[in-house]
Amino acid sequence: MDKIYIVGAGPGDEELITVKGQRLIQEADVVLFADSLVNEKLFTQVKEGAEVLKTSGMVLEEMVQIMVDYVRAGKKVVRVHTGDPAMYGAIMEQMVLLKEAGVEIEIIPGVSSVFAAAAAVGSELTIPDLTQTVILTRAEGRTPVPEKEKLRSLAEHQCTMAFFLSATLTKKVVKELIDAGWSEDTPVAVVYKASWPDQKIVRTTVKNLDEDMKKAGVRKQAMILAGWALDPEIYKKEYRSKLYDKTFTHGFRKGVKE
């Protein structure tokens, strides 16, 4: 059966791609990539004669037909997506049409922008005794969200939250968080173009999120991380895991009594 590879390119830095993903790009006869988001430096080592096609100006059916035509012609086709394809990757609609055409798909995961953003601000998103849950979501704009996933409802958990595709909807984010009981002083970190050379970090609070993003000129390609795990002073507080606690016994070490 014909096969197409969907590769997660990572958040931006050309070195934040898996070894397997980079190898497939280098082996490909045809590469299609989302040129508005994917770093073109990933394609400096494609093999001689390989075609590299930009897809930002294409519609779904056009793009899928190109992939099908090439793979049926015996070409190795790689479709490259930003971050990890599983998160807001718009791959399912492509997969439906590819499967209808009898094309097999293999997905290669990538580093998501949420983790690149957390790394950029030096944060662990799950802190023992503070928060053990991360919600990955988006504010509702032109793309609706299911009724049971409305932002206010999710925010009532008051765990760490990561907002994709929400940089133009910060007024809504602020309102829903506060309506859900969040303190206006809750720390927020915004990372514009995480891992790119022009990366920008905005440290703020729920109350000042919209205003500070406006001042920084950030209104697209930004990951918004919110919650007390983003507190810049968190390292001064005593939150400890059981993993390295000397009194804690596990399969590799016997704990000792104090």
C-alpha positions in Angstrom: 0.0 0.0 0.0 1.1 3.6 -0.7 2.3 5.5 2.4 2.6 9.1 3.4 4.5 10.3 6.4 3.2 13.1 8.6 6.1 14.6 10.6 6.0 16.9 13.6 8.6 19.6 13.0 8.8 20.8 16.5 8.1 24.4 17.7 10.6 26.3 15.5 14.2 25.6 16.4 15.4 23.3 13.6 17.2 21.1 16.1 14.0 20.3 18.0 12.9 17.7 15.6 13.2 13.9 16.2 16.0 12.0 14.5 13.4 10.0 12.7 11.6 13.0 11.5 14.8 14.6 10.1 15.8 11.4 8.5 12.5 11.1 6.7 12.8 14.6 5.4 16.2 13.9 4.1 15.0 10.7 2.3 11.9 12.3 0.8 11.3 12.8 -2.9 8.5 15.3 -2.0 8.1 17.4 1.1 5.0 19.5 1.8 5.2 21.9 4.7 3.1 24.6 6.4 5.4 27.5 5.4 3.7 30.0 7.7 4.9 28.1 10.8 7.6 25.6 10.0 11.3 26.6 10.0 12.6 26.3 6.4 16.1 25.5 7.7 14.8 21.9 8.2 15.0 21.5 4.4 18.6 22.5 3.8 19.7 18.9 3.6 16.9 17.4 1.4 18.3 15.1 -1.2 19.2 16.3 -4.7 16.1 16.6 -6.9 13.6 16.6 -4.0 10.7 18.9 -4.4 9.8 21.1 -1.4 6.3 22.5 -1.6 4.7 25.2 0.5 1.1 24.6 1.5 -0.1 27.9 3.2 -1.8 28.9 -0.1 -3.5 25.5 -0.7 -6.9 24.3 0.3 -7.4 20.8 1.8 -8.5 19.0 -1.4 -5.7 20.5 -3.5 -3.0 19.5 -1.0 -4.3 16.0 -0.5 -4.5 15.4 -4.3 -0.9 16.5 -4.7 0.2 14.0 -2.1 -1.9 11.2 -3.6 -0.6 11.9 -7.1 3.0 11.9 -6.0 2.8 8.7 -3.8 1.0 6.9 -6.6 3.9 7.9 -8.9 6.2 6.0 -6.6 7.5 9.0 -4.7 8.3 9.1 -1.0 6.1 11.9 0.4 6.6 13.6 3.7 4.0 16.1 5.1 5.6 18.4 7.7 3.5 20.1 10.5 4.5 22.5 13.2 4.9 21.3 16.8 3.3 17.9 17.3 0.6 17.0 14.7 -1.7 15.6 17.5 -2.3 19.1 18.9 -4.4 21.4 16.6 -2.6 19.9 13.7 -5.6 19.7 11.3 -4.3 16.3 10.2 -7.5 14.3 10.7 -9.2 15.9 7.8 -6.2 15.1 5.6 -6.1 11.5 6.9 -9.8 10.9 6.1 -9.2 11.9 2.4 -5.9 10.0 2.2 -7.5 6.8 3.6 -10.4 7.2 1.1 -7.7 7.2 -1.6 -6.1 4.0 -0.2 -3.0 5.7 1.2 -1.5 4.5 4.4 -0.3 7.1 7.0 2.5 7.0 9.5 2.7 9.9 12.0 6.0 10.9 13.6 5.5 12.9 16.8 7.2 16.3 17.4 8.0 18.6 20.3 4.9 20.7 21.0 5.1 24.5 21.5 3.6 24.0 25.0 6.7 22.2 26.1 9.0 24.6 24.3 7.3 27.5 26.0 7.6 25.8 29.4 11.3 25.2 28.8 11.8 28.9 27.7 10.4 30.2 31.0 12.2 27.5 33.0 9.0 26.0 34.5 7.8 22.6 35.5 4.0 22.6 34.8 3.2 19.9 37.4 4.5 20.8 40.9 4.0 18.3 43.8 1.4 19.6 46.3 0.5 22.5 44.1 -0.8 21.2 40.8 -0.7 17.8 39.1 -2.8 18.5 36.1 -2.3 20.5 32.9 -5.2 21.4 30.6 -4.3 22.1 27.0 -7.0 24.1 25.4 -7.9 27.2 23.3 -10.3 30.1 23.8 -13.4 30.0 21.7 -13.2 32.3 18.7 -14.2 31.6 15.1 -13.6 27.9 15.9 -16.2 26.8 18.4 -15.5 24.5 21.3 -17.9 21.8 22.6 -20.4 23.0 25.3 -18.8 20.7 28.0 -15.3 22.2 27.2 -16.2 25.9 27.7 -13.2 27.7 29.2 -14.9 28.8 32.4 -15.8 25.1 33.2 -12.3 23.9 32.5 -10.8 26.8 34.5 -12.7 25.8 37.6 -10.1 23.0 38.2 -7.6 25.8 38.8 -4.7 23.7 37.6 -2.0 24.7 35.1 -3.6 25.8 31.8 -1.9 26.1 28.4 -3.8 28.2 25.8 -3.1 27.5 22.1 -4.3 29.8 19.3 -5.7 32.4 21.8 -3.4 35.4 21.5 -6.1 37.5 20.0 -8.7 36.4 22.6 -7.0 37.4 25.8 -9.9 39.6 27.1 -12.1 36.4 26.9 -9.4 34.3 28.6 -9.1 36.8 31.5 -12.9 37.1 32.0 -13.4 33.3 32.0 -10.5 32.7 34.4 -11.7 35.3 36.9 -15.3 34.1 36.6 -14.1 30.6 37.4 -12.6 31.9 40.7 -9.0 32.6 39.7 -7.1 35.2 41.6 -6.2 38.3 39.5 -2.6 37.8 40.7 -2.3 34.3 39.3 1.0 34.2 37.3 0.9 34.0 33.5 3.8 33.5 31.1 3.3 34.2 27.4 5.9 32.9 25.0 5.9 34.3 21.4 7.5 32.0 18.9 9.0 29.6 21.4 12.5 28.4 20.5 12.7 30.7 17.4 15.6 33.3 17.3 13.0 36.1 17.8 11.4 34.4 20.8 9.8 36.8 23.2 8.7 36.2 26.8 6.0 38.2 28.6 5.7 37.6 32.4 2.4 38.9 33.7 -0.7 38.1 35.8 -4.3 37.2 34.9 -5.4 40.7 35.6 -2.7 42.3 33.3 -2.5 39.7 30.6 -4.3 41.5 27.8 -2.7 44.9 28.5 0.8 43.4 28.8 0.5 41.5 25.6 -0.6 44.6 23.8 2.4 46.5 25.2 4.7 43.7 23.9 3.0 43.6 20.5 2.2 39.9 20.8 -1.0 39.0 19.0 -0.1 35.7 17.2 2.0 32.6 17.4 2.0 32.8 21.2 1.6 30.1 23.9 -0.1 31.3 27.1 0.7 29.4 30.2 -1.3 30.2 33.4 -1.3 29.0 36.9 0.8 29.1 40.1 3.4 26.7 38.6 4.4 29.7 36.5 5.3 31.8 39.6 8.8 33.2 39.0 9.5 32.7 42.7 8.4 29.1 42.8 11.9 27.9 43.3 12.0 29.6 46.7 9.2 27.4 48.0 9.3 23.9 49.5 7.5 21.7 47.0 9.1 18.3 46.9 8.4 15.1 45.0 8.3 11.7 46.6 10.7 10.3 43.9 13.9 11.6 45.6 12.6 11.8 49.1 15.0 9.8 51.3 12.1 8.4 53.4 10.3 7.1 50.3 10.7 3.5 49.3 10.3 2.4 45.6 11.6 -0.4 43.4 15.1 1.0 43.2 15.7 2.3 46.6 14.7 1.6 50.2 13.6 4.7 52.2 15.2 5.5 55.5 13.4 6.7 58.6 14.3 10.2 59.9 
